Amino acid sequence: MSLIVASLILASCGSAFQRADLESFVETGLTIVALRSSNFESGSSSLQLLPSGKEVTGNLQIINPKAFDVSYNLTLSDNSIFSSRPLASPVPSDPTHLTFTFTLDPSAEHKTITFTLGKYVASINRNYDDDSISMLCDSPPNAARGLTTAEDESAKAFLAFILPAEKSDDDLSSIKVTWRRLIGGTEKSASYAASELVTAPAADPFADGNSLNRYFCPDTDPGYAYAFTLVLVDAGGQVSASVSATSVPHPYALVYAGNGNEGGEPPAAANYNVEGQFTVADCGTLYKSGYTFVYWNSAADGSGTVYRPGSVLAMGAADLTLYAVWAQNGIFVSFDIGTQAIAFSASSTTVARGATLSVSCANPTLAAGGSGWEWYVDGSLAEGQSGPSFSWSTIGLQPGQYEIGCRVAYQGLSYSGSFRATVTY
């Protein structure tokens, strides 16, 4: 008959299949039933992982109904990988239990360690067959160190990090990063193989260019601040603890330009983060003889976007220069050949926001015989205005000055003119 030996790692370690000897069991009543590691939860029948760098206590439990004094000899397949070793030849005071403590060095990573247990019963002068238990030392990777954010040439955010001190590039299989734009963003994530990581170039914005790995998040938008979370993944698929960092938003400059002014100073420049709210300034102390400031424009020649003083807008992801647009005082006369000036009932008009402005051509001959009437607001054709009178609703408009223009044909000549209308609060 033989001894039944069922040695298990119930925790982070897996056990090899054990031999059975029922004859020895019937003769002596001695059976080893379990080998446990008390620091870890129960594992499965497959080979499990035992992290390095943490003290582990093994507990050998014995079924010994005849209370034999049993001595044990615990040997290791590789003594060099332990910072503290199990007892070499333990003789327990309790013959039903054997406890041993050990710590695996980082040098044990990715190695399989075999524990061999020899058993001897002195009272019957009997050696029992050795039992072997195998464990794989493979710790989850430690968290990345030195996680740092910066921005590239287009003001997109990216990250750099330092591998844990005891790790090498061979221990890093991939990284997983999750990021979210702090303003109006949804969470995104992506994984990058270690081969996709780029080491810092010569123009490294970080202090230690030799130890940092860098990668760029593909879906970050220029100028925005982001919250990042990063984990390292090793070849076994184990994931490190996460580390987090937040990038700083890129500031963009809002600059006002006099654009031909003869004196005074434009409003002061200011920096705003993308989507930051700003109020369009008035002309400040700018002046130009014979002209009146009308509004700002994103192009010096007035062909860009109109920005009216008092408007509250959101900053885009680019620097912005606003150029003053000047209107000549009085009626503007077109100097094209064959073009005459139109006289209006008023050369300037002030109207409260929400009210309707009505203006008519003051020249009776043109009013009666002109054709092809066209009215314009800031250079854009006003629909439905095809006669000598102009009706303009200011509902929803921002306060400021608007240029009202008109063009009409009479007896083969073109007549045009314009005036400024001021919309007030």
Legacy VTK file of the C-alpha trace (Angstrom):
# vtk DataFile Version 3.0
C-alpha trace
ASCII
DATASET POLYDATA
POINTS 425 float
0.000 0.000 0.000
1.267 3.469 -0.467
1.246 7.035 0.805
-1.143 9.487 -0.864
0.628 12.797 -1.336
-1.524 15.751 -2.430
0.722 18.808 -2.363
-0.981 21.942 -3.596
-0.092 25.589 -3.853
-3.323 27.221 -2.760
-2.600 30.803 -3.558
-0.417 32.441 -6.113
1.483 29.235 -6.842
0.516 26.224 -8.890
1.506 22.679 -7.981
2.838 19.861 -10.091
0.931 16.577 -10.141
1.937 14.471 -7.116
2.630 10.757 -6.871
0.396 8.427 -4.835
1.663 5.617 -2.595
-1.331 3.933 -0.946
0.761 1.128 0.600
2.832 3.537 2.658
-0.291 5.354 3.811
-1.921 2.147 5.133
1.282 1.130 6.887
2.015 4.414 8.633
-1.154 6.527 8.547
0.916 9.533 7.311
-0.289 11.787 4.480
0.722 15.271 3.344
-2.474 16.992 2.336
-1.684 20.610 1.500
1.076 23.138 0.968
-0.216 26.665 1.276
1.102 30.186 0.961
-0.720 32.220 3.566
-0.142 35.587 1.854
-2.304 34.834 -1.146
-5.755 33.689 -2.047
-6.393 30.177 -3.249
-5.266 29.482 -6.782
-6.422 27.088 -9.468
-4.944 23.809 -10.637
-2.912 25.572 -13.331
0.513 27.029 -12.671
0.039 30.299 -10.826
2.175 33.405 -10.308
4.098 34.355 -7.194
5.246 37.990 -7.075
8.775 38.822 -6.026
9.815 41.323 -3.407
7.147 40.340 -0.886
7.546 38.025 2.089
5.681 34.761 1.622
4.804 32.282 4.363
4.278 28.660 3.357
2.351 26.308 5.634
2.714 22.533 5.227
-0.212 20.701 6.793
0.097 17.003 7.679
-2.432 14.297 8.461
-0.472 12.253 10.984
-2.946 10.165 13.063
-0.172 8.060 14.661
1.711 11.181 15.774
5.016 10.119 14.277
7.916 12.490 14.726
8.609 13.602 11.178
11.646 15.539 10.006
11.671 17.438 6.712
14.318 18.591 4.291
13.160 21.445 2.049
15.496 22.174 -0.873
15.282 24.664 -3.733
16.093 24.458 -7.424
17.791 27.894 -7.313
19.002 29.265 -3.978
20.361 32.441 -5.579
16.963 34.007 -6.173
15.925 34.241 -2.525
16.696 37.159 -0.281
15.584 34.991 2.660
15.374 31.227 2.335
13.174 28.507 3.817
14.544 26.458 6.697
17.094 24.047 5.286
16.300 21.013 7.477
13.298 21.898 9.605
12.215 19.703 12.490
8.818 21.026 13.604
7.667 20.849 17.195
4.232 20.033 15.849
4.574 17.047 13.508
1.393 18.044 11.714
2.588 21.468 10.565
5.660 22.930 8.935
5.907 26.683 8.388
8.587 28.404 6.316
9.087 31.997 5.193
10.898 33.317 2.129
11.148 36.324 -0.147
11.905 36.097 -3.854
14.444 38.577 -5.212
13.613 40.613 -8.357
16.204 38.451 -10.126
13.667 35.601 -9.934
11.314 37.316 -12.370
10.116 35.047 -15.199
11.726 31.988 -13.559
10.119 28.749 -12.416
11.265 27.615 -8.935
10.889 24.042 -7.715
10.534 23.251 -3.994
11.498 19.653 -3.121
10.327 18.248 0.220
11.999 15.154 1.705
10.321 13.339 4.655
11.866 10.989 7.230
10.190 9.152 10.177
12.873 8.229 12.689
10.732 5.856 14.787
10.343 3.450 11.905
13.587 4.439 10.140
11.684 5.264 7.011
12.321 7.752 4.180
9.367 8.749 2.045
9.591 9.753 -1.567
10.315 13.423 -2.209
7.538 15.708 -3.372
8.129 18.675 -5.682
6.067 21.813 -6.059
6.768 24.297 -8.865
5.991 28.021 -8.820
6.467 30.716 -11.428
7.872 33.985 -10.105
6.342 36.733 -12.220
5.348 39.908 -10.401
2.945 42.447 -11.818
5.011 45.372 -13.133
5.430 48.229 -10.708
3.814 51.510 -11.617
5.608 53.821 -14.011
7.615 56.613 -12.422
8.008 60.216 -13.465
4.825 60.449 -15.504
5.039 63.887 -17.097
2.962 65.846 -19.581
4.120 68.278 -22.257
2.948 69.481 -25.645
4.268 69.032 -29.157
4.703 71.672 -31.846
0.967 71.793 -32.566
0.096 72.160 -28.854
-1.193 68.578 -28.576
-0.643 66.933 -25.189
1.582 63.870 -24.816
3.131 61.871 -21.994
6.543 60.587 -20.974
7.384 58.144 -18.199
10.248 56.262 -16.559
10.218 52.502 -16.154
10.394 51.205 -12.548
13.979 50.936 -11.356
14.101 47.130 -11.322
12.489 46.798 -14.755
13.995 46.806 -18.208
12.544 47.241 -21.658
12.301 43.448 -21.877
9.804 43.466 -18.990
7.494 45.910 -20.752
5.174 44.420 -23.342
2.789 47.335 -23.775
1.169 50.290 -22.081
-2.461 51.193 -21.775
-3.486 54.821 -21.489
-6.858 56.378 -20.799
-7.425 60.088 -21.367
-10.220 62.618 -21.142
-10.382 66.234 -22.266
-11.099 68.358 -19.218
-13.496 70.625 -21.125
-16.345 68.863 -22.877
-14.495 65.628 -23.491
-15.396 61.940 -23.393
-13.063 59.258 -22.085
-10.914 57.405 -24.604
-8.325 54.658 -24.261
-5.707 52.918 -26.369
-2.931 50.358 -26.005
0.556 50.763 -27.427
3.093 47.984 -27.922
6.506 48.623 -26.397
7.931 48.799 -29.907
5.678 51.794 -30.633
7.130 53.880 -27.809
9.628 56.492 -28.905
12.586 57.455 -26.766
13.115 61.133 -26.151
14.793 63.046 -29.001
17.649 65.481 -28.597
15.230 68.370 -28.015
13.829 66.675 -24.928
11.559 68.902 -22.775
12.174 66.606 -19.807
15.119 66.492 -17.471
16.236 62.906 -18.055
16.174 62.131 -21.771
17.927 58.767 -21.445
15.460 57.010 -19.151
12.167 58.284 -20.525
9.963 56.575 -23.036
7.503 58.757 -24.912
4.343 58.188 -26.848
1.745 60.494 -28.340
-1.972 60.116 -27.769
-3.543 60.131 -31.251
-6.831 61.812 -30.402
-5.763 64.761 -28.298
-6.845 68.136 -29.669
-4.488 71.126 -29.816
-4.615 73.467 -26.871
-6.842 71.466 -24.530
-5.959 70.173 -21.068
-6.258 66.411 -20.544
-6.366 63.979 -17.626
-4.293 60.844 -18.304
-4.089 57.462 -16.564
-1.332 55.010 -17.474
-0.628 51.334 -16.667
2.253 49.071 -17.720
1.611 45.561 -19.054
4.223 42.783 -19.018
4.624 39.788 -21.305
2.354 37.692 -19.066
-0.474 40.199 -19.390
-0.136 41.415 -15.805
-1.017 45.046 -15.258
0.726 47.509 -12.969
-0.873 49.958 -10.629
-2.054 53.063 -12.451
-0.469 56.498 -12.371
-2.176 59.720 -13.379
-1.193 63.156 -14.640
-2.982 66.218 -15.979
-1.677 68.353 -18.820
-1.747 72.146 -18.816
-3.916 73.949 -21.406
-2.054 75.900 -24.061
-2.708 79.688 -23.847
-3.539 81.543 -27.055
-2.996 85.286 -27.573
-5.717 87.780 -28.452
-4.107 90.893 -29.975
-5.718 94.134 -31.201
-4.123 96.079 -34.073
-4.803 99.753 -34.945
-4.611 99.012 -38.676
-3.762 102.517 -39.905
-4.671 104.549 -36.828
-2.997 107.926 -36.417
-2.805 107.889 -32.632
-3.875 106.252 -29.422
-3.247 102.725 -28.234
-5.192 99.566 -29.054
-6.638 97.524 -26.189
-4.129 95.406 -24.311
-3.403 91.904 -25.552
-4.455 88.967 -23.367
-4.047 85.188 -23.291
-6.963 82.753 -23.176
-7.204 78.979 -23.037
-9.063 77.277 -25.854
-12.828 77.774 -25.361
-12.083 80.435 -22.761
-14.635 83.256 -22.833
-13.577 86.768 -23.786
-15.419 90.030 -24.471
-14.444 91.948 -27.614
-13.044 95.314 -26.573
-13.961 98.696 -28.029
-11.378 100.805 -29.837
-9.885 102.247 -26.666
-7.948 105.447 -27.439
-7.387 104.675 -31.125
-8.264 107.438 -33.587
-7.892 108.262 -37.262
-8.648 111.735 -38.654
-11.795 111.828 -40.808
-12.716 108.265 -39.902
-14.769 106.501 -37.280
-13.964 103.094 -35.801
-16.635 100.582 -36.913
-15.610 97.123 -35.637
-12.758 94.620 -35.601
-11.967 92.116 -38.320
-9.756 89.016 -38.404
-8.170 90.271 -41.670
-6.397 93.594 -42.142
-8.250 94.242 -45.403
-11.646 93.625 -43.755
-12.315 90.421 -45.679
-12.310 88.163 -42.607
-14.713 87.595 -39.722
-16.337 90.635 -38.114
-15.881 91.009 -34.331
-18.132 93.640 -32.782
-17.231 95.339 -29.486
-19.161 93.884 -26.575
-19.580 90.446 -28.149
-18.796 87.527 -25.816
-16.999 84.767 -27.700
-15.005 81.576 -27.089
-11.305 81.437 -27.889
-10.306 79.022 -30.633
-7.209 76.833 -30.772
-5.034 79.507 -32.411
-3.692 82.996 -31.744
-6.079 85.721 -32.926
-5.266 89.236 -34.149
-8.167 91.662 -34.582
-7.673 94.614 -36.929
-9.546 97.889 -36.582
-11.919 98.696 -39.448
-12.343 102.416 -40.117
-15.278 104.115 -41.867
-14.930 107.537 -43.495
-17.078 110.157 -41.830
-20.287 111.119 -43.660
-21.544 109.456 -46.817
-19.165 107.147 -48.622
-18.938 107.953 -52.336
-17.884 105.383 -54.877
-15.271 106.827 -57.233
-15.921 104.366 -60.045
-16.364 106.083 -63.426
-20.039 106.792 -64.105
-21.013 106.403 -60.480
-22.703 109.155 -58.514
-23.363 109.522 -54.806
-26.727 108.849 -53.200
-28.083 111.234 -50.598
-29.891 109.648 -47.637
-32.370 111.148 -45.268
-29.695 110.912 -42.565
-25.963 110.306 -42.776
-25.890 108.485 -39.431
-28.572 106.831 -37.371
-28.765 105.477 -33.859
-31.276 102.793 -33.021
-31.918 100.763 -29.890
-31.281 97.029 -30.130
-34.478 95.228 -31.075
-35.996 98.221 -32.875
-36.426 98.597 -36.645
-34.441 101.173 -38.609
-36.117 102.768 -41.638
-34.107 104.862 -44.119
-35.020 106.229 -47.538
-33.120 107.670 -50.470
-33.341 111.462 -50.158
-32.989 112.115 -53.912
-36.527 112.313 -55.393
-35.345 111.631 -58.930
-33.516 108.456 -57.931
-36.347 107.402 -55.634
-38.850 107.752 -58.474
-36.889 106.498 -61.467
-34.094 104.307 -60.131
-34.020 100.586 -60.803
-32.189 97.533 -59.496
-32.108 98.713 -55.914
-29.703 96.790 -53.676
-29.185 97.349 -49.962
-26.237 95.949 -47.998
-25.391 95.465 -44.293
-21.646 95.227 -43.659
-21.166 94.273 -47.288
-23.773 91.483 -47.328
-26.854 91.838 -49.533
-30.069 92.339 -47.543
-32.759 90.059 -48.920
-36.180 91.472 -49.753
-35.021 95.107 -49.933
-35.571 96.167 -53.583
-36.859 99.730 -53.411
-35.717 103.223 -52.424
-36.594 102.594 -48.767
-34.735 100.284 -46.412
-36.249 98.574 -43.356
-33.736 96.858 -41.061
-34.620 94.867 -37.930
-31.975 94.928 -35.183
-33.479 92.064 -33.166
-30.694 89.777 -31.910
-27.859 92.030 -33.074
-24.911 92.907 -30.895
-24.535 96.598 -29.996
-22.061 98.404 -32.209
-21.742 100.171 -35.534
-22.978 98.695 -38.805
-22.402 99.943 -42.325
-25.573 100.337 -44.424
-24.958 100.631 -48.147
-27.115 101.112 -51.236
-26.677 100.783 -55.000
-29.120 101.807 -57.767
-29.085 102.403 -61.536
-30.618 105.489 -63.243
-30.357 106.503 -66.914
-27.268 104.379 -67.480
-25.380 105.563 -64.401
-24.767 103.691 -61.140
-25.335 105.487 -57.871
-24.040 104.198 -54.537
-23.516 105.367 -51.006
-23.439 104.212 -47.409
-23.806 105.424 -43.850
-23.209 104.123 -40.346
-25.983 102.925 -38.113
-25.224 102.593 -34.410
-27.111 99.935 -32.458
-27.256 100.691 -28.748
-28.368 98.699 -25.717
LINES 1 426
425 0 1 2 3 4 5 6 7 8 9 10 11 12 13 14 15 16 17 18 19 20 21 22 23 24 25 26 27 28 29 30 31 32 33 34 35 36 37 38 39 40 41 42 43 44 45 46 47 48 49 50 51 52 53 54 55 56 57 58 59 60 61 62 63 64 65 66 67 68 69 70 71 72 73 74 75 76 77 78 79 80 81 82 83 84 85 86 87 88 89 90 91 92 93 94 95 96 97 98 99 100 101 102 103 104 105 106 107 108 109 110 111 112 113 114 115 116 117 118 119 120 121 122 123 124 125 126 127 128 129 130 131 132 133 134 135 136 137 138 139 140 141 142 143 144 145 146 147 148 149 150 151 152 153 154 155 156 157 158 159 160 161 162 163 164 165 166 167 168 169 170 171 172 173 174 175 176 177 178 179 180 181 182 183 184 185 186 187 188 189 190 191 192 193 194 195 196 197 198 199 200 201 202 203 204 205 206 207 208 209 210 211 212 213 214 215 216 217 218 219 220 221 222 223 224 225 226 227 228 229 230 231 232 233 234 235 236 237 238 239 240 241 242 243 244 245 246 247 248 249 250 251 252 253 254 255 256 257 258 259 260 261 262 263 264 265 266 267 268 269 270 271 272 273 274 275 276 277 278 279 280 281 282 283 284 285 286 287 288 289 290 291 292 293 294 295 296 297 298 299 300 301 302 303 304 305 306 307 308 309 310 311 312 313 314 315 316 317 318 319 320 321 322 323 324 325 326 327 328 329 330 331 332 333 334 335 336 337 338 339 340 341 342 343 344 345 346 347 348 349 350 351 352 353 354 355 356 357 358 359 360 361 362 363 364 365 366 367 368 369 370 371 372 373 374 375 376 377 378 379 380 381 382 383 384 385 386 387 388 389 390 391 392 393 394 395 396 397 398 399 400 401 402 403 404 405 406 407 408 409 410 411 412 413 414 415 416 417 418 419 420 421 422 423 424
